[in-house]
Amino acid sequence: MVASELRDLSAEELQQELERALKEQFNLRFQRATDQLPQTHLMTATRREIARIKTIIRERQDV
């Protein structure tokens, strides 16, 4: 998801997206540890998605 799509979500939906992304990151780390992750770029993409979501949550807290 791009930042503009994330900004349209409610706080609860953002929290759900964050939880989903963190679970995905865990699964990707597990696959990498067992040498079953052929697409290593997904680790970076997921990490950046988590950062995007956390940034938007933080922006809303400051307002």
PDBQT receptor file of N, H, CA, C and O in Angstrom, charges set to zero:
ATOM      1  N   MET A   1       0.830  -1.184   0.000  1.00  0.00    +0.000 N 
ATOM      2  CA  MET A   1       0.000   0.000   0.000  1.00  0.00    +0.000 C 
ATOM      3  C   MET A   1       0.877   1.251   0.000  1.00  0.00    +0.000 C 
ATOM      4  O   MET A   1       1.920   1.300   0.653  1.00  0.00    +0.000 OA
ATOM      5  N   VAL A   2       0.441   2.234  -0.728  1.00  0.00    +0.000 N 
ATOM      6  H   VAL A   2      -0.406   2.195  -1.258  1.00  0.00    +0.000 HD
ATOM      7  CA  VAL A   2       1.166   3.497  -0.735  1.00  0.00    +0.000 C 
ATOM      8  C   VAL A   2       0.637   4.375   0.391  1.00  0.00    +0.000 C 
ATOM      9  O   VAL A   2      -0.440   4.126   0.931  1.00  0.00    +0.000 OA
ATOM     10  N   ALA A   3       1.403   5.402   0.739  1.00  0.00    +0.000 N 
ATOM     11  H   ALA A   3       2.278   5.605   0.300  1.00  0.00    +0.000 HD
ATOM     12  CA  ALA A   3       1.068   6.247   1.879  1.00  0.00    +0.000 C 
ATOM     13  C   ALA A   3      -0.291   6.926   1.717  1.00  0.00    +0.000 C 
ATOM     14  O   ALA A   3      -1.021   7.077   2.697  1.00  0.00    +0.000 OA
ATOM     15  N   SER A   4      -0.637   7.330   0.519  1.00  0.00    +0.000 N 
ATOM     16  H   SER A   4      -0.044   7.207  -0.277  1.00  0.00    +0.000 HD
ATOM     17  CA  SER A   4      -1.924   8.007   0.319  1.00  0.00    +0.000 C 
ATOM     18  C   SER A   4      -3.091   7.068   0.622  1.00  0.00    +0.000 C 
ATOM     19  O   SER A   4      -4.116   7.511   1.141  1.00  0.00    +0.000 OA
ATOM     20  N   GLU A   5      -2.953   5.795   0.310  1.00  0.00    +0.000 N 
ATOM     21  H   GLU A   5      -2.121   5.435  -0.112  1.00  0.00    +0.000 HD
ATOM     22  CA  GLU A   5      -4.002   4.823   0.632  1.00  0.00    +0.000 C 
ATOM     23  C   GLU A   5      -4.074   4.594   2.134  1.00  0.00    +0.000 C 
ATOM     24  O   GLU A   5      -5.159   4.437   2.693  1.00  0.00    +0.000 OA
ATOM     25  N   LEU A   6      -2.921   4.575   2.782  1.00  0.00    +0.000 N 
ATOM     26  H   LEU A   6      -2.040   4.703   2.328  1.00  0.00    +0.000 HD
ATOM     27  CA  LEU A   6      -2.897   4.362   4.219  1.00  0.00    +0.000 C 
ATOM     28  C   LEU A   6      -3.504   5.542   4.970  1.00  0.00    +0.000 C 
ATOM     29  O   LEU A   6      -4.139   5.358   6.008  1.00  0.00    +0.000 OA
ATOM     30  N   ARG A   7      -3.312   6.741   4.456  1.00  0.00    +0.000 N 
ATOM     31  H   ARG A   7      -2.796   6.891   3.613  1.00  0.00    +0.000 HD
ATOM     32  CA  ARG A   7      -3.853   7.926   5.121  1.00  0.00    +0.000 C 
ATOM     33  C   ARG A   7      -5.380   7.955   5.085  1.00  0.00    +0.000 C 
ATOM     34  O   ARG A   7      -6.006   8.621   5.910  1.00  0.00    +0.000 OA
ATOM     35  N   ASP A   8      -5.980   7.242   4.141  1.00  0.00    +0.000 N 
ATOM     36  H   ASP A   8      -5.471   6.702   3.471  1.00  0.00    +0.000 HD
ATOM     37  CA  ASP A   8      -7.435   7.183   4.041  1.00  0.00    +0.000 C 
ATOM     38  C   ASP A   8      -8.055   6.216   5.053  1.00  0.00    +0.000 C 
ATOM     39  O   ASP A   8      -9.269   6.229   5.258  1.00  0.00    +0.000 OA
ATOM     40  N   LEU A   9      -7.231   5.379   5.684  1.00  0.00    +0.000 N 
ATOM     41  H   LEU A   9      -6.245   5.368   5.518  1.00  0.00    +0.000 HD
ATOM     42  CA  LEU A   9      -7.738   4.393   6.629  1.00  0.00    +0.000 C 
ATOM     43  C   LEU A   9      -7.960   5.013   8.008  1.00  0.00    +0.000 C 
ATOM     44  O   LEU A   9      -7.330   6.008   8.364  1.00  0.00    +0.000 OA
ATOM     45  N   SER A  10      -8.861   4.409   8.770  1.00  0.00    +0.000 N 
ATOM     46  H   SER A  10      -9.373   3.600   8.481  1.00  0.00    +0.000 HD
ATOM     47  CA  SER A  10      -9.099   4.868  10.138  1.00  0.00    +0.000 C 
ATOM     48  C   SER A  10      -7.967   4.358  11.042  1.00  0.00    +0.000 C 
ATOM     49  O   SER A  10      -7.134   3.554  10.622  1.00  0.00    +0.000 OA
ATOM     50  N   ALA A  11      -7.956   4.837  12.272  1.00  0.00    +0.000 N 
ATOM     51  H   ALA A  11      -8.633   5.489  12.613  1.00  0.00    +0.000 HD
ATOM     52  CA  ALA A  11      -6.915   4.431  13.217  1.00  0.00    +0.000 C 
ATOM     53  C   ALA A  11      -6.977   2.926  13.489  1.00  0.00    +0.000 C 
ATOM     54  O   ALA A  11      -5.945   2.263  13.597  1.00  0.00    +0.000 OA
ATOM     55  N   GLU A  12      -8.184   2.401  13.596  1.00  0.00    +0.000 N 
ATOM     56  H   GLU A  12      -9.022   2.939  13.509  1.00  0.00    +0.000 HD
ATOM     57  CA  GLU A  12      -8.340   0.973  13.852  1.00  0.00    +0.000 C 
ATOM     58  C   GLU A  12      -7.856   0.146  12.656  1.00  0.00    +0.000 C 
ATOM     59  O   GLU A  12      -7.197  -0.878  12.831  1.00  0.00    +0.000 OA
ATOM     60  N   GLU A  13      -8.185   0.593  11.456  1.00  0.00    +0.000 N 
ATOM     61  H   GLU A  13      -8.720   1.425  11.314  1.00  0.00    +0.000 HD
ATOM     62  CA  GLU A  13      -7.738  -0.118  10.255  1.00  0.00    +0.000 C 
ATOM     63  C   GLU A  13      -6.227  -0.051  10.110  1.00  0.00    +0.000 C 
ATOM     64  O   GLU A  13      -5.604  -1.013   9.660  1.00  0.00    +0.000 OA
ATOM     65  N   LEU A  14      -5.631   1.076  10.488  1.00  0.00    +0.000 N 
ATOM     66  H   LEU A  14      -6.137   1.857  10.854  1.00  0.00    +0.000 HD
ATOM     67  CA  LEU A  14      -4.171   1.189  10.448  1.00  0.00    +0.000 C 
ATOM     68  C   LEU A  14      -3.538   0.194  11.414  1.00  0.00    +0.000 C 
ATOM     69  O   LEU A  14      -2.537  -0.446  11.090  1.00  0.00    +0.000 OA
ATOM     70  N   GLN A  15      -4.122   0.069  12.592  1.00  0.00    +0.000 N 
ATOM     71  H   GLN A  15      -4.935   0.589  12.855  1.00  0.00    +0.000 HD
ATOM     72  CA  GLN A  15      -3.596  -0.871  13.578  1.00  0.00    +0.000 C 
ATOM     73  C   GLN A  15      -3.683  -2.299  13.051  1.00  0.00    +0.000 C 
ATOM     74  O   GLN A  15      -2.766  -3.094  13.255  1.00  0.00    +0.000 OA
ATOM     75  N   GLN A  16      -4.777  -2.625  12.377  1.00  0.00    +0.000 N 
ATOM     76  H   GLN A  16      -5.522  -1.979  12.211  1.00  0.00    +0.000 HD
ATOM     77  CA  GLN A  16      -4.926  -3.959  11.793  1.00  0.00    +0.000 C 
ATOM     78  C   GLN A  16      -3.890  -4.196  10.693  1.00  0.00    +0.000 C 
ATOM     79  O   GLN A  16      -3.322  -5.283  10.597  1.00  0.00    +0.000 OA
ATOM     80  N   GLU A  17      -3.648  -3.185   9.869  1.00  0.00    +0.000 N 
ATOM     81  H   GLU A  17      -4.110  -2.301   9.947  1.00  0.00    +0.000 HD
ATOM     82  CA  GLU A  17      -2.635  -3.301   8.811  1.00  0.00    +0.000 C 
ATOM     83  C   GLU A  17      -1.251  -3.493   9.418  1.00  0.00    +0.000 C 
ATOM     84  O   GLU A  17      -0.446  -4.272   8.907  1.00  0.00    +0.000 OA
ATOM     85  N   LEU A  18      -0.976  -2.778  10.512  1.00  0.00    +0.000 N 
ATOM     86  H   LEU A  18      -1.629  -2.145  10.927  1.00  0.00    +0.000 HD
ATOM     87  CA  LEU A  18       0.311  -2.920  11.179  1.00  0.00    +0.000 C 
ATOM     88  C   LEU A  18       0.487  -4.341  11.708  1.00  0.00    +0.000 C 
ATOM     89  O   LEU A  18       1.545  -4.944  11.529  1.00  0.00    +0.000 OA
ATOM     90  N   GLU A  19      -0.539  -4.872  12.354  1.00  0.00    +0.000 N 
ATOM     91  H   GLU A  19      -1.398  -4.381  12.499  1.00  0.00    +0.000 HD
ATOM     92  CA  GLU A  19      -0.466  -6.242  12.868  1.00  0.00    +0.000 C 
ATOM     93  C   GLU A  19      -0.266  -7.245  11.742  1.00  0.00    +0.000 C 
ATOM     94  O   GLU A  19       0.508  -8.191  11.881  1.00  0.00    +0.000 OA
ATOM     95  N   ARG A  20      -0.967  -7.042  10.618  1.00  0.00    +0.000 N 
ATOM     96  H   ARG A  20      -1.596  -6.273  10.504  1.00  0.00    +0.000 HD
ATOM     97  CA  ARG A  20      -0.817  -7.934   9.473  1.00  0.00    +0.000 C 
ATOM     98  C   ARG A  20       0.611  -7.889   8.933  1.00  0.00    +0.000 C 
ATOM     99  O   ARG A  20       1.203  -8.923   8.625  1.00  0.00    +0.000 OA
ATOM    100  N   ALA A  21       1.153  -6.681   8.822  1.00  0.00    +0.000 N 
ATOM    101  H   ALA A  21       0.672  -5.840   9.072  1.00  0.00    +0.000 HD
ATOM    102  CA  ALA A  21       2.505  -6.520   8.286  1.00  0.00    +0.000 C 
ATOM    103  C   ALA A  21       3.550  -7.122   9.229  1.00  0.00    +0.000 C 
ATOM    104  O   ALA A  21       4.527  -7.716   8.773  1.00  0.00    +0.000 OA
ATOM    105  N   LEU A  22       3.347  -6.972  10.530  1.00  0.00    +0.000 N 
ATOM    106  H   LEU A  22       2.553  -6.489  10.900  1.00  0.00    +0.000 HD
ATOM    107  CA  LEU A  22       4.290  -7.558  11.485  1.00  0.00    +0.000 C 
ATOM    108  C   LEU A  22       4.250  -9.086  11.434  1.00  0.00    +0.000 C 
ATOM    109  O   LEU A  22       5.288  -9.736  11.557  1.00  0.00    +0.000 OA
ATOM    110  N   LYS A  23       3.061  -9.663  11.255  1.00  0.00    +0.000 N 
ATOM    111  H   LYS A  23       2.217  -9.136  11.155  1.00  0.00    +0.000 HD
ATOM    112  CA  LYS A  23       2.954 -11.117  11.110  1.00  0.00    +0.000 C 
ATOM    113  C   LYS A  23       3.642 -11.576   9.835  1.00  0.00    +0.000 C 
ATOM    114  O   LYS A  23       4.324 -12.600   9.816  1.00  0.00    +0.000 OA
ATOM    115  N   GLU A  24       3.453 -10.803   8.769  1.00  0.00    +0.000 N 
ATOM    116  H   GLU A  24       2.898  -9.971   8.785  1.00  0.00    +0.000 HD
ATOM    117  CA  GLU A  24       4.098 -11.147   7.503  1.00  0.00    +0.000 C 
ATOM    118  C   GLU A  24       5.615 -11.085   7.638  1.00  0.00    +0.000 C 
ATOM    119  O   GLU A  24       6.327 -11.941   7.114  1.00  0.00    +0.000 OA
ATOM    120  N   GLN A  25       6.104 -10.074   8.340  1.00  0.00    +0.000 N 
ATOM    121  H   GLN A  25       5.526  -9.378   8.766  1.00  0.00    +0.000 HD
ATOM    122  CA  GLN A  25       7.543  -9.944   8.553  1.00  0.00    +0.000 C 
ATOM    123  C   GLN A  25       8.077 -11.142   9.340  1.00  0.00    +0.000 C 
ATOM    124  O   GLN A  25       9.136 -11.680   9.018  1.00  0.00    +0.000 OA
ATOM    125  N   PHE A  26       7.348 -11.551  10.361  1.00  0.00    +0.000 N 
ATOM    126  H   PHE A  26       6.487 -11.114  10.623  1.00  0.00    +0.000 HD
ATOM    127  CA  PHE A  26       7.756 -12.719  11.137  1.00  0.00    +0.000 C 
ATOM    128  C   PHE A  26       7.840 -13.964  10.257  1.00  0.00    +0.000 C 
ATOM    129  O   PHE A  26       8.814 -14.715  10.315  1.00  0.00    +0.000 OA
ATOM    130  N   ASN A  27       6.806 -14.170   9.441  1.00  0.00    +0.000 N 
ATOM    131  H   ASN A  27       6.015 -13.560   9.394  1.00  0.00    +0.000 HD
ATOM    132  CA  ASN A  27       6.793 -15.338   8.555  1.00  0.00    +0.000 C 
ATOM    133  C   ASN A  27       7.941 -15.296   7.560  1.00  0.00    +0.000 C 
ATOM    134  O   ASN A  27       8.556 -16.323   7.276  1.00  0.00    +0.000 OA
ATOM    135  N   LEU A  28       8.233 -14.110   7.027  1.00  0.00    +0.000 N 
ATOM    136  H   LEU A  28       7.733 -13.275   7.258  1.00  0.00    +0.000 HD
ATOM    137  CA  LEU A  28       9.346 -13.986   6.082  1.00  0.00    +0.000 C 
ATOM    138  C   LEU A  28      10.679 -14.263   6.766  1.00  0.00    +0.000 C 
ATOM    139  O   LEU A  28      11.551 -14.914   6.190  1.00  0.00    +0.000 OA
ATOM    140  N   ARG A  29      10.840 -13.769   7.996  1.00  0.00    +0.000 N 
ATOM    141  H   ARG A  29      10.132 -13.241   8.464  1.00  0.00    +0.000 HD
ATOM    142  CA  ARG A  29      12.081 -14.043   8.735  1.00  0.00    +0.000 C 
ATOM    143  C   ARG A  29      12.231 -15.538   8.996  1.00  0.00    +0.000 C 
ATOM    144  O   ARG A  29      13.329 -16.087   8.905  1.00  0.00    +0.000 OA
ATOM    145  N   PHE A  30      11.131 -16.180   9.316  1.00  0.00    +0.000 N 
ATOM    146  H   PHE A  30      10.239 -15.734   9.390  1.00  0.00    +0.000 HD
ATOM    147  CA  PHE A  30      11.169 -17.624   9.563  1.00  0.00    +0.000 C 
ATOM    148  C   PHE A  30      11.551 -18.372   8.297  1.00  0.00    +0.000 C 
ATOM    149  O   PHE A  30      12.359 -19.300   8.342  1.00  0.00    +0.000 OA
ATOM    150  N   GLN A  31      10.977 -17.974   7.170  1.00  0.00    +0.000 N 
ATOM    151  H   GLN A  31      10.321 -17.220   7.134  1.00  0.00    +0.000 HD
ATOM    152  CA  GLN A  31      11.309 -18.619   5.899  1.00  0.00    +0.000 C 
ATOM    153  C   GLN A  31      12.777 -18.389   5.540  1.00  0.00    +0.000 C 
ATOM    154  O   GLN A  31      13.444 -19.293   5.035  1.00  0.00    +0.000 OA
ATOM    155  N   ARG A  32      13.279 -17.181   5.800  1.00  0.00    +0.000 N 
ATOM    156  H   ARG A  32      12.738 -16.447   6.210  1.00  0.00    +0.000 HD
ATOM    157  CA  ARG A  32      14.680 -16.898   5.488  1.00  0.00    +0.000 C 
ATOM    158  C   ARG A  32      15.603 -17.761   6.346  1.00  0.00    +0.000 C 
ATOM    159  O   ARG A  32      16.618 -18.264   5.863  1.00  0.00    +0.000 OA
ATOM    160  N   ALA A  33      15.250 -17.929   7.614  1.00  0.00    +0.000 N 
ATOM    161  H   ALA A  33      14.426 -17.521   8.006  1.00  0.00    +0.000 HD
ATOM    162  CA  ALA A  33      16.084 -18.714   8.524  1.00  0.00    +0.000 C 
ATOM    163  C   ALA A  33      16.134 -20.178   8.117  1.00  0.00    +0.000 C 
ATOM    164  O   ALA A  33      17.126 -20.860   8.376  1.00  0.00    +0.000 OA
ATOM    165  N   THR A  34      15.075 -20.667   7.483  1.00  0.00    +0.000 N 
ATOM    166  H   THR A  34      14.270 -20.113   7.273  1.00  0.00    +0.000 HD
ATOM    167  CA  THR A  34      15.047 -22.069   7.061  1.00  0.00    +0.000 C 
ATOM    168  C   THR A  34      15.391 -22.227   5.583  1.00  0.00    +0.000 C 
ATOM    169  O   THR A  34      15.176 -23.291   5.002  1.00  0.00    +0.000 OA
ATOM    170  N   ASP A  35      15.922 -21.175   4.981  1.00  0.00    +0.000 N 
ATOM    171  H   ASP A  35      16.097 -20.311   5.453  1.00  0.00    +0.000 HD
ATOM    172  CA  ASP A  35      16.328 -21.180   3.570  1.00  0.00    +0.000 C 
ATOM    173  C   ASP A  35      15.180 -21.534   2.626  1.00  0.00    +0.000 C 
ATOM    174  O   ASP A  35      15.377 -22.265   1.656  1.00  0.00    +0.000 OA
ATOM    175  N   GLN A  36      13.993 -21.021   2.905  1.00  0.00    +0.000 N 
ATOM    176  H   GLN A  36      13.833 -20.427   3.693  1.00  0.00    +0.000 HD
ATOM    177  CA  GLN A  36      12.841 -21.268   2.044  1.00  0.00    +0.000 C 
ATOM    178  C   GLN A  36      12.292 -19.969   1.451  1.00  0.00    +0.000 C 
ATOM    179  O   GLN A  36      11.159 -19.935   0.972  1.00  0.00    +0.000 OA
ATOM    180  N   LEU A  37      13.090 -18.906   1.482  1.00  0.00    +0.000 N 
ATOM    181  H   LEU A  37      14.010 -18.933   1.871  1.00  0.00    +0.000 HD
ATOM    182  CA  LEU A  37      12.633 -17.609   0.981  1.00  0.00    +0.000 C 
ATOM    183  C   LEU A  37      13.359 -17.281  -0.324  1.00  0.00    +0.000 C 
ATOM    184  O   LEU A  37      14.487 -16.788  -0.298  1.00  0.00    +0.000 OA
ATOM    185  N   PRO A  38      12.721 -17.550  -1.462  1.00  0.00    +0.000 N 
ATOM    186  CA  PRO A  38      13.385 -17.284  -2.738  1.00  0.00    +0.000 C 
ATOM    187  C   PRO A  38      13.388 -15.795  -3.111  1.00  0.00    +0.000 C 
ATOM    188  O   PRO A  38      14.261 -15.346  -3.854  1.00  0.00    +0.000 OA
ATOM    189  N   GLN A  39      12.421 -15.034  -2.600  1.00  0.00    +0.000 N 
ATOM    190  H   GLN A  39      11.712 -15.399  -1.996  1.00  0.00    +0.000 HD
ATOM    191  CA  GLN A  39      12.309 -13.619  -2.962  1.00  0.00    +0.000 C 
ATOM    192  C   GLN A  39      12.718 -12.758  -1.763  1.00  0.00    +0.000 C 
ATOM    193  O   GLN A  39      11.869 -12.318  -0.988  1.00  0.00    +0.000 OA
ATOM    194  N   THR A  40      14.007 -12.526  -1.622  1.00  0.00    +0.000 N 
ATOM    195  H   THR A  40      14.697 -12.884  -2.252  1.00  0.00    +0.000 HD
ATOM    196  CA  THR A  40      14.516 -11.824  -0.441  1.00  0.00    +0.000 C 
ATOM    197  C   THR A  40      14.118 -10.352  -0.417  1.00  0.00    +0.000 C 
ATOM    198  O   THR A  40      14.169  -9.726   0.642  1.00  0.00    +0.000 OA
ATOM    199  N   HIS A  41      13.728  -9.790  -1.544  1.00  0.00    +0.000 N 
ATOM    200  H   HIS A  41      13.686 -10.298  -2.404  1.00  0.00    +0.000 HD
ATOM    201  CA  HIS A  41      13.330  -8.384  -1.567  1.00  0.00    +0.000 C 
ATOM    202  C   HIS A  41      12.038  -8.142  -0.778  1.00  0.00    +0.000 C 
ATOM    203  O   HIS A  41      11.734  -7.002  -0.426  1.00  0.00    +0.000 OA
ATOM    204  N   LEU A  42      11.295  -9.182  -0.506  1.00  0.00    +0.000 N 
ATOM    205  H   LEU A  42      11.542 -10.108  -0.792  1.00  0.00    +0.000 HD
ATOM    206  CA  LEU A  42      10.064  -9.033   0.266  1.00  0.00    +0.000 C 
ATOM    207  C   LEU A  42      10.354  -8.598   1.703  1.00  0.00    +0.000 C 
ATOM    208  O   LEU A  42       9.524  -7.937   2.328  1.00  0.00    +0.000 OA
ATOM    209  N   MET A  43      11.509  -8.958   2.223  1.00  0.00    +0.000 N 
ATOM    210  H   MET A  43      12.183  -9.495   1.715  1.00  0.00    +0.000 HD
ATOM    211  CA  MET A  43      11.893  -8.522   3.573  1.00  0.00    +0.000 C 
ATOM    212  C   MET A  43      11.979  -6.996   3.627  1.00  0.00    +0.000 C 
ATOM    213  O   MET A  43      11.439  -6.366   4.537  1.00  0.00    +0.000 OA
ATOM    214  N   THR A  44      12.655  -6.420   2.657  1.00  0.00    +0.000 N 
ATOM    215  H   THR A  44      13.094  -6.931   1.918  1.00  0.00    +0.000 HD
ATOM    216  CA  THR A  44      12.817  -4.967   2.615  1.00  0.00    +0.000 C 
ATOM    217  C   THR A  44      11.484  -4.272   2.392  1.00  0.00    +0.000 C 
ATOM    218  O   THR A  44      11.196  -3.258   3.028  1.00  0.00    +0.000 OA
ATOM    219  N   ALA A  45      10.679  -4.805   1.501  1.00  0.00    +0.000 N 
ATOM    220  H   ALA A  45      10.913  -5.628   0.985  1.00  0.00    +0.000 HD
ATOM    221  CA  ALA A  45       9.382  -4.199   1.204  1.00  0.00    +0.000 C 
ATOM    222  C   ALA A  45       8.483  -4.207   2.438  1.00  0.00    +0.000 C 
ATOM    223  O   ALA A  45       7.794  -3.224   2.712  1.00  0.00    +0.000 OA
ATOM    224  N   THR A  46       8.487  -5.298   3.170  1.00  0.00    +0.000 N 
ATOM    225  H   THR A  46       9.046  -6.097   2.947  1.00  0.00    +0.000 HD
ATOM    226  CA  THR A  46       7.648  -5.397   4.368  1.00  0.00    +0.000 C 
ATOM    227  C   THR A  46       8.144  -4.452   5.456  1.00  0.00    +0.000 C 
ATOM    228  O   THR A  46       7.347  -3.811   6.141  1.00  0.00    +0.000 OA
ATOM    229  N   ARG A  47       9.448  -4.369   5.611  1.00  0.00    +0.000 N 
ATOM    230  H   ARG A  47      10.096  -4.890   5.055  1.00  0.00    +0.000 HD
ATOM    231  CA  ARG A  47      10.014  -3.468   6.618  1.00  0.00    +0.000 C 
ATOM    232  C   ARG A  47       9.648  -2.019   6.317  1.00  0.00    +0.000 C 
ATOM    233  O   ARG A  47       9.331  -1.254   7.228  1.00  0.00    +0.000 OA
ATOM    234  N   ARG A  48       9.690  -1.649   5.065  1.00  0.00    +0.000 N 
ATOM    235  H   ARG A  48       9.948  -2.270   4.325  1.00  0.00    +0.000 HD
ATOM    236  CA  ARG A  48       9.328  -0.282   4.676  1.00  0.00    +0.000 C 
ATOM    237  C   ARG A  48       7.836  -0.024   4.855  1.00  0.00    +0.000 C 
ATOM    238  O   ARG A  48       7.433   1.078   5.228  1.00  0.00    +0.000 OA
ATOM    239  N   GLU A  49       7.019  -1.040   4.589  1.00  0.00    +0.000 N 
ATOM    240  H   GLU A  49       7.346  -1.935   4.286  1.00  0.00    +0.000 HD
ATOM    241  CA  GLU A  49       5.577  -0.892   4.781  1.00  0.00    +0.000 C 
ATOM    242  C   GLU A  49       5.260  -0.657   6.263  1.00  0.00    +0.000 C 
ATOM    243  O   GLU A  49       4.421   0.179   6.598  1.00  0.00    +0.000 OA
ATOM    244  N   ILE A  50       5.932  -1.393   7.136  1.00  0.00    +0.000 N 
ATOM    245  H   ILE A  50       6.614  -2.072   6.863  1.00  0.00    +0.000 HD
ATOM    246  CA  ILE A  50       5.739  -1.207   8.578  1.00  0.00    +0.000 C 
ATOM    247  C   ILE A  50       6.133   0.204   8.977  1.00  0.00    +0.000 C 
ATOM    248  O   ILE A  50       5.435   0.849   9.758  1.00  0.00    +0.000 OA
ATOM    249  N   ALA A  51       7.246   0.685   8.446  1.00  0.00    +0.000 N 
ATOM    250  H   ALA A  51       7.814   0.161   7.811  1.00  0.00    +0.000 HD
ATOM    251  CA  ALA A  51       7.692   2.041   8.756  1.00  0.00    +0.000 C 
ATOM    252  C   ALA A  51       6.687   3.078   8.275  1.00  0.00    +0.000 C 
ATOM    253  O   ALA A  51       6.426   4.060   8.970  1.00  0.00    +0.000 OA
ATOM    254  N   ARG A  52       6.117   2.864   7.083  1.00  0.00    +0.000 N 
ATOM    255  H   ARG A  52       6.329   2.066   6.519  1.00  0.00    +0.000 HD
ATOM    256  CA  ARG A  52       5.100   3.784   6.561  1.00  0.00    +0.000 C 
ATOM    257  C   ARG A  52       3.883   3.850   7.472  1.00  0.00    +0.000 C 
ATOM    258  O   ARG A  52       3.381   4.932   7.779  1.00  0.00    +0.000 OA
ATOM    259  N   ILE A  53       3.419   2.694   7.896  1.00  0.00    +0.000 N 
ATOM    260  H   ILE A  53       3.826   1.816   7.646  1.00  0.00    +0.000 HD
ATOM    261  CA  ILE A  53       2.235   2.631   8.756  1.00  0.00    +0.000 C 
ATOM    262  C   ILE A  53       2.519   3.307  10.091  1.00  0.00    +0.000 C 
ATOM    263  O   ILE A  53       1.699   4.084  10.580  1.00  0.00    +0.000 OA
ATOM    264  N   LYS A  54       3.670   3.017  10.679  1.00  0.00    +0.000 N 
ATOM    265  H   LYS A  54       4.335   2.385  10.281  1.00  0.00    +0.000 HD
ATOM    266  CA  LYS A  54       4.016   3.623  11.964  1.00  0.00    +0.000 C 
ATOM    267  C   LYS A  54       4.166   5.138  11.847  1.00  0.00    +0.000 C 
ATOM    268  O   LYS A  54       3.808   5.869  12.771  1.00  0.00    +0.000 OA
ATOM    269  N   THR A  55       4.685   5.608  10.732  1.00  0.00    +0.000 N 
ATOM    270  H   THR A  55       4.975   5.014   9.981  1.00  0.00    +0.000 HD
ATOM    271  CA  THR A  55       4.826   7.046  10.514  1.00  0.00    +0.000 C 
ATOM    272  C   THR A  55       3.467   7.720  10.482  1.00  0.00    +0.000 C 
ATOM    273  O   THR A  55       3.291   8.775  11.093  1.00  0.00    +0.000 OA
ATOM    274  N   ILE A  56       2.521   7.146   9.797  1.00  0.00    +0.000 N 
ATOM    275  H   ILE A  56       2.665   6.290   9.301  1.00  0.00    +0.000 HD
ATOM    276  CA  ILE A  56       1.189   7.740   9.690  1.00  0.00    +0.000 C 
ATOM    277  C   ILE A  56       0.486   7.715  11.049  1.00  0.00    +0.000 C 
ATOM    278  O   ILE A  56      -0.194   8.674  11.413  1.00  0.00    +0.000 OA
ATOM    279  N   ILE A  57       0.648   6.626  11.794  1.00  0.00    +0.000 N 
ATOM    280  H   ILE A  57       1.200   5.847  11.499  1.00  0.00    +0.000 HD
ATOM    281  CA  ILE A  57       0.071   6.562  13.138  1.00  0.00    +0.000 C 
ATOM    282  C   ILE A  57       0.663   7.666  14.005  1.00  0.00    +0.000 C 
ATOM    283  O   ILE A  57      -0.060   8.343  14.737  1.00  0.00    +0.000 OA
ATOM    284  N   ARG A  58       1.959   7.842  13.924  1.00  0.00    +0.000 N 
ATOM    285  H   ARG A  58       2.546   7.292  13.330  1.00  0.00    +0.000 HD
ATOM    286  CA  ARG A  58       2.647   8.858  14.721  1.00  0.00    +0.000 C 
ATOM    287  C   ARG A  58       2.226  10.264  14.313  1.00  0.00    +0.000 C 
ATOM    288  O   ARG A  58       2.050  11.129  15.172  1.00  0.00    +0.000 OA
ATOM    289  N   GLU A  59       2.063  10.500  13.032  1.00  0.00    +0.000 N 
ATOM    290  H   GLU A  59       2.206   9.797  12.335  1.00  0.00    +0.000 HD
ATOM    291  CA  GLU A  59       1.610  11.817  12.551  1.00  0.00    +0.000 C 
ATOM    292  C   GLU A  59       0.250  12.161  13.148  1.00  0.00    +0.000 C 
ATOM    293  O   GLU A  59       0.012  13.306  13.533  1.00  0.00    +0.000 OA
ATOM    294  N   ARG A  60      -0.625  11.194  13.226  1.00  0.00    +0.000 N 
ATOM    295  H   ARG A  60      -0.431  10.264  12.914  1.00  0.00    +0.000 HD
ATOM    296  CA  ARG A  60      -1.976  11.437  13.765  1.00  0.00    +0.000 C 
ATOM    297  C   ARG A  60      -1.937  11.690  15.267  1.00  0.00    +0.000 C 
ATOM    298  O   ARG A  60      -2.795  12.407  15.782  1.00  0.00    +0.000 OA
ATOM    299  N   GLN A  61      -0.979  11.129  15.978  1.00  0.00    +0.000 N 
ATOM    300  H   GLN A  61      -0.282  10.547  15.559  1.00  0.00    +0.000 HD
ATOM    301  CA  GLN A  61      -0.872  11.356  17.403  1.00  0.00    +0.000 C 
ATOM    302  C   GLN A  61      -0.433  12.786  17.715  1.00  0.00    +0.000 C 
ATOM    303  O   GLN A  61      -0.837  13.354  18.730  1.00  0.00    +0.000 OA
ATOM    304  N   ASP A  62       0.386  13.362  16.850  1.00  0.00    +0.000 N 
ATOM    305  H   ASP A  62       0.714  12.900  16.026  1.00  0.00    +0.000 HD
ATOM    306  CA  ASP A  62       0.893  14.707  17.068  1.00  0.00    +0.000 C 
ATOM    307  C   ASP A  62      -0.148  15.777  16.793  1.00  0.00    +0.000 C 
ATOM    308  O   ASP A  62      -0.055  16.887  17.317  1.00  0.00    +0.000 OA
ATOM    309  N   VAL A  63      -1.134  15.450  15.978  1.00  0.00    +0.000 N 
ATOM    310  H   VAL A  63      -1.210  14.548  15.553  1.00  0.00    +0.000 HD
ATOM    311  CA  VAL A  63      -2.139  16.455  15.577  1.00  0.00    +0.000 C 
ATOM    312  C   VAL A  63      -3.182  16.648  16.623  1.00  0.00    +0.000 C 
ATOM    313  O   VAL A  63      -4.095  17.454  16.443  1.00  0.00    +0.000 OA
TER     314      VAL A  63
